[in-house]
Amino acid sequence: MTSIYPAESKAILFLLTSKKELKEKVIKSFEKLLGPVEVQSDWYVFEHSQYYEEELGPNLERCL
């Protein structure tokens, strides 16, 4: 598939989830669209706010 973005552009994704079983599936889906991940942070507990808990559930984790 040909990308609609210029070759010199980079996609930056912040993922936030409470469903650990979906983490790798989500990353693989983005890789199909955008190409392989070049750099990925570790997963960290998201405890700065409870704003997203109603929609995403408790025990949220995030990665860049």
Secondary structure, 3 states (H helix, E strand, C coil): CCCCCCCCCCCCCCEEECCHHHHHHHHHHHHHHHCCCCCCCCCEECCCCCCCHHHHCCCCEEEC
